[in-house]
Amino acid sequence: MPDQFGRTVVITGANSGLGLASAEALARSGAQVVMACRSPERGSVALERVKGIATGPEPQLLRLDLADPSSIEDAAATLADSVAHVDVLMNNAGVMAPPFMTTADGHEMQFGTNHLGHFAFTGLVLPLLRAAPAARVVTTSSTMHRAGKMHWDDLDWSNGYRKWPAYGQSKLANLLFGFELDRRARAAGLPLLSMVAHPGYASTHLQVAGPELSGRQLSARLMGLANALFAQSAEDGALPQLFAATSEQAVGGCYYGPGGIAEMHGSPKIVQPTSAALRVEDWARLWQVSEDLTGVSYDLG
C-alpha cells in the first residue's frame, strides 16, 4: 500500500469485518480514518483498536445509520464540520439476508441500506470529495450480485419477499451505482474515480447476522462453522477494496475481487461482473430512481 499520510478516508461499517480491517490497514499507513458506524458502542470499541495502531492523525468516529435518512444527513453535516476534504469514501457497510424489515423511510432493509443509504450519503459527501485533488469512491458488492435481478416494479419487495434474491438485487445495485458514478464523473471532467470491489468468501459477522435476526441460532452456528473452515480472513477479504482505494494501478469504472478459484480467495485483480451489471441503460435508470427515492441529487458540476 502506498503511503497514506495526508489522506482522509471515510469507511462505512467500520466497526467490524471488512470495514474494521480496512480501517486498521489505512490507519497503519498514515491516513486519517473516519469510522462511520451505526452502533456508538461497537464503534467506540473498534475506534480504540484502530487508535492503537494509527501512525497518522487520530481516527474519528462518525455516527451513521444508513437505514435512517435523518442520520445520513446529520452524519454528512458532522463530517463537513470536521474535515476539509475526503480522499476516499469506502461504501462498505451492509446487511445480508435478514427477515423482512424496512428502513426508517419504508424501504426494504437490504435495498434501503446497501444501496439507497450509500447513494444518499455519497451524494451528500460529494462536496468533500470534490475538494480532494483526486478522490475515490469504492463500493462493496458481492459475488451474490450474480443472483440478483432488478425488480423495477417492486424494488422494495412488498410482494413475496425472498431474502436472498433481495440481497442479490442490492448487490447488483451497488455495481450499477458504482459504474454510473464513474461514468458521470468522467463526463463532468472531475478527477474522481468510482470503483466496485468484492471480498470473495471472507469470514465476517455479516453471514451470521441474518440468522441471528431471524432467531435461527442453529443456522447462525452453522454459518460460523463454515466461516471457520472455509473462509479467508476479513483482512484478506478487504484487499480488493483496499487495492481500489489506494493503488496507483486501480482504474475507475472497474470491479475488483480475489484472483483465485471462483473469486473466493486470492490477491486482488479486475474481475468480470454479470452482464446484468453492464447495462448502461440500467445504470441511468437506477440513478434516477435513487434520486427520486432519496431526494438527493448529485452536483457534479
C-alpha positions, 0 to 999 in steps of 0.5 A: 500500500502506498503511503497514506499520510495526508489522506482522509478516508471515510469507511462505512461499517467500520466497526467490524469485518471488512470495514474494521480491517480496512480501517486498521490497514489505512490507519497503519499507513498514515491516513486519517480514518473516519469510522462511520458506524451505526452502533456508538458502542461497537464503534467506540470499541473498534475506534480504540483498536484502530487508535492503537495502531494509527501512525497518522492523525487520530481516527474519528468516529462518525455516527451513521445509520444508513437505514435512517435518512435523518442520520445520513444527513446529520452524519454528512453535516458532522463530517463537513464540520470536521474535515476539509476534504475526503480522499476516499469514501469506502461504501462498505457497510451492509446487511445480508439476508435478514427477515423482512424489515424496512428502513426508517423511510419504508424501504426494504432493509437490504435495498434501503441500506446497501444501496439507497443509504450509500447513494444518499450519503455519497451524494451528500459527501460529494462536496468533500470529495470534490475538494480532494485533488483526486478522490475515490469512491469504492463500493462493496458488492458481492459475488451474490450480485450474480443472483440478483435481478432488478425488480423495477416494479417492486424494488422494495419487495412488498410482494413475496419477499425472498431474502436472498434474491433481495440481497442479490438485487442490492448487490447488483445495485451497488455495481450499477451505482458504482459504474454510473458514478464513474461514468458521470464523473468522467463526463463532468471532467472531475478527477474522481474515480468510482470503483466496485470491489468484492471480498470473495468468501471472507469470514465476517459477522455479516453471514451470521447476522441474518440468522441471528435476526431471524432467531435461527441460532442453529443456522447462525452456528452453522454459518460460523462453522463454515466461516471457520473452515472455509473462509479467508480472513476479513483482512484478506477479504478487504484487499480488493477494496483496499487495492481500489482505494489506494493503488496507483494501478486501480482504474475507475469504472472497474470491479475488483475481487480475489484472483483465485478459484471462483473469486473466493480467495486470492490477491486482488485483480479486475474481475468480470461482473454479470452482464446484468451489471453492464447495462448502461441503460440500467445504470441511468435508470437506477440513478434516477430512481435513487434520486427520486427515492432519496431526494438527493441529487448529485452536483457534479458540476 
